[in-house]
Amino acid sequence: MQETSDNPMAHISKRWESIYDVLCRGDSIFDQMTNLFTLCAAIGHLNGEEKQPENKKGIFRWTNLNSEIGVSILTAIAWDARDRELAILTDKRRIMDIACDFAEGGMQYLYDNFFEDHMQDGQLLRPEKLDVEFNLAQIVEGLRQKQSMF
């Protein structure tokens, strides 16, 4: 299926593929890759960390995003990141490109601050023993407090 501007592909670096697979399978913390991707994009945006995915792999298309949550969050991130330019609100390709860069930065942050200590040969070790949900919540709360003016 060819990528179109109306249904762009989300890309991540292949180095994150195993983390996405583990955290988004079956009964794991995320029921879809779109949710982890959106979290990573939000974290990357909070930190101002945009990085282009290297050795990229497509993981889902725009139409896979939840229109009430995923689309809204990624659109808001792109809008804010590009000086609140109104034209971006309808440009799915630009929104996805910006989201991919922030998701890359966000996953790098999560890797550096949590996942790296639990990886071996590119694989997450014993993910069932990690309290991923708690640790991710702690990381997000720390970022929120760091960004808060109060």
C-alpha positions in Angstrom: 0.0 0.0 0.0 1.5 3.3 -1.1 1.7 6.1 1.4 -0.5 9.1 0.6 -0.6 12.6 2.0 -4.0 11.9 3.3 -2.9 8.7 5.1 0.8 9.1 6.0 2.8 6.5 7.8 4.3 6.9 11.3 7.9 5.9 11.4 10.2 4.9 14.3 13.9 4.0 14.3 14.4 0.3 14.0 16.3 0.3 17.3 13.1 0.9 19.1 11.1 -1.9 17.3 11.6 -4.4 20.1 10.5 -2.0 22.8 7.3 -1.1 20.8 6.7 -4.8 20.2 7.0 -5.8 23.9 5.0 -2.8 25.2 2.2 -3.1 22.7 1.5 -6.8 22.5 -1.5 -8.6 23.9 -2.0 -7.8 27.5 0.7 -5.3 27.8 0.5 -1.7 29.0 -0.4 -0.2 25.5 -3.2 -1.8 23.5 -1.8 -0.2 20.3 1.4 1.2 18.9 -0.4 4.4 18.3 -0.7 5.0 22.0 3.0 4.5 22.8 3.9 6.6 19.8 1.6 9.4 21.0 3.1 9.2 24.5 6.6 9.4 23.1 5.7 12.4 20.9 4.3 14.2 23.9 7.4 13.5 25.9 9.7 14.6 23.0 7.6 17.8 22.7 7.8 18.5 26.4 11.6 18.2 26.2 11.9 20.0 22.9 13.7 17.0 21.5 13.1 16.5 17.8 15.2 13.8 16.2 14.7 12.2 12.8 14.2 8.4 13.0 17.2 6.5 11.7 16.9 3.3 9.8 13.2 3.9 10.0 10.4 1.4 10.1 6.7 2.2 9.4 4.5 1.1 12.3 1.0 2.5 11.5 -0.9 4.9 9.3 -2.8 8.0 10.1 -6.1 6.2 9.9 -5.1 3.9 12.7 -5.0 6.8 15.2 -7.9 7.3 17.5 -9.5 10.5 16.1 -10.5 11.8 19.5 -7.2 11.3 21.3 -4.3 10.5 19.0 -5.1 12.8 16.2 -6.0 15.7 18.6 -2.7 15.3 20.6 -0.4 15.0 17.6 -2.1 17.9 15.8 -1.8 20.1 19.0 1.9 19.1 19.3 2.6 20.0 15.6 0.6 23.3 15.9 2.5 24.3 19.0 5.9 23.2 17.7 5.5 25.3 14.5 4.6 28.6 16.1 0.9 27.9 16.1 0.6 28.1 12.4 -3.1 27.5 11.5 -2.3 25.9 8.1 -0.7 22.9 9.8 -4.0 21.9 11.4 -5.2 20.2 8.1 -1.8 19.0 6.9 -1.7 15.3 8.0 1.7 14.7 6.3 3.4 17.6 8.2 1.7 16.7 11.5 2.9 13.1 11.1 6.5 14.1 10.2 6.7 16.4 13.2 5.1 13.7 15.5 7.7 11.2 14.2 10.6 13.5 15.1 9.2 14.2 18.6 8.3 10.5 19.2 11.9 9.7 18.3 13.1 12.2 20.9 10.6 11.0 23.4 11.7 7.3 23.0 15.3 8.3 23.3 14.5 10.1 26.6 12.6 7.0 27.9 15.5 4.8 26.8 18.1 6.9 28.5 16.0 7.3 31.7 14.5 3.8 32.1 14.8 1.2 29.3 18.6 1.2 28.9 19.1 -0.4 32.3 16.8 -3.2 31.3 18.1 -4.0 27.8 20.5 -6.7 26.5 21.3 -7.2 22.8 18.5 -4.9 21.8 15.9 -6.7 23.7 14.0 -5.7 26.8 14.8 -8.1 29.6 12.0 -9.7 31.6 9.4 -7.0 30.7 6.8 -8.9 32.8 8.9 -8.2 35.9 9.3 -4.4 35.2 6.6 -2.2 36.5 6.5 -0.3 33.2 3.3 1.5 33.9 4.5 2.9 37.3 7.9 3.9 35.9 6.5 5.6 32.9 4.0 7.4 35.1 6.9 8.6 37.3 8.8 9.8 34.3 5.9 11.7 32.9 5.0 13.2 36.3 8.7 14.3 36.7 8.5 16.0 33.3 5.2 17.6 34.1 6.6 19.1 37.4 9.7 20.3 35.6 7.6 22.1 33.0 5.1 23.5 35.5 5.4 27.1 36.5 4.0 26.4 40.0 
